[in-house]
């Protein structure tokens, strides 16, 4: 490659998308390209399509990329073109790629920049530096659940798990670079290994916790149906696995869960949570909730509200329902008024705030391990293994009294 072409990658959406962009950037750098912050020869926009609002942000990001890199060729990739027919002429971009194979994306980029055919094989041992404090590592892609509201199976395709040894080697490489916390991410994390046959999430975790130098590992999100007795036991008895589970609920009303095509009812959800808390009373349980799903009336919403209170989550992620043309929910009757959605979201946000304060207070006076995320003035901010955001001074640190505190390290703090 005679000229070192400059490439800038813009990313929207989830942690999996961010990992994909980081992986793509690492591979392109490995191939001889410069990953630039400005004045790029080619700009890549890795899009999200989870909601209509996300697609609007995609369009805004494309416009931003054009303004920041006026001479650059513009390439659109990601979930938007994988889900819908996206016309490059409509967007006034140079190329739209809908391939799920990253190697094909690299091949097209090299072709666009006139640097010859893609012959170099992609190295698997690349470090995807996607966060200063913690290392997010994608262990699988794809989903086959087809919840009636969700576009992701259309965008991401069937389940595809990474080789366990490949994951282990990437974690070892990141440990050498100083990372102490690792977050396992995926589209349907709990079904890791389903396509491989010889492994699963529990077996992978058992290998990860044995890695020398590992600080701790966190699961990003797991369906309640995949929180097995073996997984509960492993988390409970291993200090290196964070006592935090994000288990998407979506609704606390059986009528709505059935319309959503969720693979459980409230009784099953409640019983699994009971089992989790019996083994780990202090565990943090966070969740996702959709407000205003078609057919949800005031009684259904109140049922969900009361169910959430009884489960006693430590934090809620709340989303107003957004319809996608390709999903079954798009054609469901009894659409919910936007103002009612907004009102429901606000009520659940208030509840979430109360639940979080209550959970936080249960740790008052206790000693916790905190991953340092940033320093602001003479204060530090970070997260506990229970996913609590903590602000503290150096005087509160029980370990490393004399040493300089670093972003990304885990320290003991008295709350």
N, C-alpha and C positions, 0 to 999 in steps of 0.2 A: 504494500500500500504506500504509494508515493506521498500523498497528502494525508495528514491526520485529520479526518473529518470530525467535526464537532456535532454531538448529538445531545439534545435535551429531552428528558422524559417528564411529562406531566401526568400525575396520577389522581384519580378520583375513586371513592368507594372504600371497600372494606380492607382489613389487614391482609387478606389473601391477595387482593389486587395490588396492594403495596408491596407485598413480597414478590409478586410476579414482575413488577416494574424493577425492583431491586435486582432480581435474578437476570432480567433482560439487560439491565445496565452493566452488570458484572460481566456477562457474556460478551457484550459489545466491546467493553474495555479490553477484555481478554483477546478479542479479535483485532485490536489495534485502533479502535475508535476512542476519541476523547469525549468523556461525559461532561458536558459544559453546563454552566449556570446561565450563560447569556450568549447572544450572537451565534446561535447554532446554525449549522448547514442543514440540519434536519430535526424537526420537532415531532416527538411521538406523544400522542394523547391516549392514555390508557383509561378507557371510559367505564362508567357504572350505569346499570339500567334497572336497579332495584325498585325505583319509583319514577313517576313522571318528573318529580322535582329533580331527581338525579340526572335525568336526560337533559333537562334545562341547564343544569350545571355543566354538563358535557359541552353543550353548545357555547356556553360562556367561556369555558376553558379553551376551546378551539380558537375563539376570537382573541383571547388573551395571548395565546401562543403566537398567533399571527402578528400581533402588535409588538411583542417582545423580540420576535425573530423575523423581521420583515423580508429577509432574503431566503429564509429557510423553506425547504419542502415540508409539507405537513402530512403526517400519517396518523390515521385514527385506528386504534385497536381496542380490544377489551370486550366487555359484556354487551355494550350497545350493538355493535355490528354482528355479534354472535347471536343476538336475539331477534333483531329486526333487520329489514333491508335498509341499509343506509347508503344514500346516493352521494358519491364524492362531489358531483357537480352541484348538488343542493347545498352542500357545506362549503363549497369552493376550497377543497383540499386536494392534495395530489394523489393520495391513496387511502383506501379503506380496506383493512385486512380482517377477515373473520375466522382465521385459522386458530385452532386450539393448540397447535404445535408451535412452541416458541422458536424452534429451529427454522421453521418456514418464515416466521416474521423476520428473523435475522437475514435469511437468504434474500427476501424481498428488499430489505433496507440496503444491503450491499449492491443489489441490482440497481436500485434507484440512484445511488451515489456513484454508480459506474465504476465499482472496484472489483468487478469480476464475479464469477460464480462462487457460491458458498461451498467451500470444500473442507474447511476446518471443522472437525467434530467438536460439539459443545462439551467443554470440561464440566464434570459434575462437582468438582471440588472448588466451588467459588463461594466467597463470603458475601452474603447479602446484608450489607450494613443499612438497616432500615430504621434504626432508633438508637439514640445515644445511650440510653440507660439499659434497655433490655433487648433481647434478640428474638424476633418473631421468625419462626421457622414453619413453613408449610409442609405438612406431612401427607396430605391427600387433597384431591380436588373432586368436584362433581357431587351430584345428589340425585337420588331416584325416588324421593318421597312424593313429589308433586302435590304439595299442599295447594289447595284450590286458589290461593291468593298469590302464589310465589312464582316469579319468573326465572329464578336461579337455575332450576334443572334444564331449562331451555338454553340458558347462556353457558352453563358449565358442563353439561353433558353427564354421562354416567360416572360412577365412582372410579377413581384412579388413584391408587395408593403408591407412595414412594417406597423404594426399597429401604428396609430398616437400617442396613449398614451404611447406606448413603446418608441417611438422616444423622446417624451417630457420628460419622466423619465430619459433617458440617458443624455439628455442635462442638466437637473437639477443636475444630479450626477456630470457631468463635470464642471458645474459652481461652485459647492462646492469645486472642486479641483483647482479652480482659472482660468479656461478658460474663455475668454471674447468674442472671435470671433468663430463662428461656420460656417463651410462650408458644405452645403447640397450636397451630392454626390450620383450618381446613374448612371446606364448605359443609361437610357432614362428618365432623371429627370422630364421632363415636363409632362410625362404621369403617374406621381405618382398618385395612387388611382384608376386608370382605372379598375384594377381587383377587387377592393374592392367595388366600386359602390357608396359608401356613402361619399367619400371625394375626394379631388384633391389637387394640389400643393398650390393653393391660400388659401384654407381652412386650410391646415397644417401651412402655414406661418402665418396666422392670429392667430393661437394658440401659435406658437413659440414666436412671438414678445411680447406676454403677460407674458412670463415667467419672474419672478422676478430675477434680477441680470444679465440678458442677456445684453452683450455689443452690439454685432451686429451679423447679419447673412448674409451669402453670398451664392448665387447659383453658383454651379460649371460650369454647361453648360446646356443651354436650346435651343431646336430647335426653329427657328423663327416661325414655325407654331403653337407653344404652348405658345408664348408670347401673351397672350390674353389681351383684354382691361382691364379686372379685375386685371390681374397681373401687368400691367403697372401702373394702378391707385394705387395699394397697395404699390408697390416699391416707387413710386413718393411721396406718402403722409406719409410714415413711416420712421422715422430717423434711426431705427434699422436695416433696410434692405439696404445693400451696393448698391450704385448706379453704379453697374457694371453688365453687361450681356455678357456672352460668348455665341455667337450664331454662330454655325458652318455654313459656307457658302459652302466650298469645291470647288466650281467653280462659276465664274461670267458670265458663258456662258450657255445659255439655251440649246443648243445642247448637251453639256457635262452633264448638270444637268439631262437631260432626260435619257441619257445613264447610269448615276449613280443611277437612280431610286430615286432621291431626291424628297420629297413631296411638292415642290414649284418651281416657276420660278423666274427670276430676278425682274420682276415687283412686284410680291408679296413681295419679300424680301425687296425691296426698299421702298414700301409703309408702311410696318410694322416698318422699321427703322425710316421713317418720322414721324410716329405716336409716337414712343418712344421718339424721340428727341424733338418733339413739347411739350411733357409733362415734359421731363427731358433734357434740352439742354446740361448739363455738363456730362451726363452719359458716362461711359467708355464702348465701344463696342469692344470686342476682338473676333477673329474668327479663324477657321481652314481652310486651303486651301490645296488641293491636286494638285500637278504638274505632268504632264505627263500621265494623264489618257488616255487609248486607244482611238484613234480618235482625240485627241487634237492636232491641228496644230498651226502654228504660229499666225494665225488670231484669233483662239479661245483663245490662251494664252493672246494675247493683249487685247481682249475683257474683260477677267477676270481682267487683270491688271488695265484697265481703270475703271471698275466697282468698284474695291476695293478703288481706289483713290476717286471716287465720294461718296461712302459710308462713307469714312473718318474714318476707324477703328482706334482705339488707339494702337492696337498691332495685329500682325499676328503670328499664329503658322503654319509653312509650312512643308509639307511632300511630298517627292517624291512618286509616285504611286508604290505600292508593290502588286503583284498578289498573290492571294490565290486560290489553286486548287478547293476549294468547292464553290467559288463565281462565279456569272455569268460573271463578268469582266475578269476572267481568260481566257475565250475563245473568248473574243472580238477581232476583227481584228485591224489592224493599230496600232501596238504597237509603243510607242515613244522611240526613241534612248536615252540611259542612259546619254550621254553627253548633250543632249537637256534638259533632266530633271534637270540635275545639273545646267545648265545655268539658267533655269527658277527659280529654288529655290534661286539662288544667287540674281537674279533681285528682287524677292519678299522680300528677306531679307533686301536688301537695301531700298526698299520702306517701309517696316515695321519700320526700324530704323528712317526714316524721319517722318513717321506718329506719332511714339511714342514721338519724340522730340517736334513736333508741339503740341501734346496734353499736354505734360508735361509743356511746356511754358505757356499754358493757365492758369496754377495754380500759376504762379509766384506772390509772395507777398500775397497770400491767406493763411488763417488759415485752416488747415486740421487735421482730426483725424487719427493718425498713430498707427497701431498695431506694437509694438516692437518685432522684430524677433531675433535679435542678437546684441551683443556689440563687436566692434572691436577697441581696443585701447580706446581712449576717445570719440569715435563716436558710434552712434547707427544706426541700419538699421531696416527698417520696411516697411509695406505697408499701403497705404491710402485706404479708402473705394472704391476709383476709381481704385484700383489695380496698383497704381504707386509705384515703389520701391524708397524709400527715405532714404538718409543718412543725419543725423543731429546730432548736439551737444546738450548737456543739456541746453545750453543757449537759444536755439531756442524753448524749451518747455515752453508753457504758463501755463500749469497746473502742479502741483506737483513740484514746484521750489525747495523746500527743501528736499523732500523725495527722497529715492533711487528708480531709475527706474528699473522695472522688465521685464524680457522677458514674452511676452504674454499679457501685459497690453496695454490699449489704451490711448494715450496722445494727447493733442493738440499741434501742431507744426506750426510755421509760416515759410513759404517757402521763 
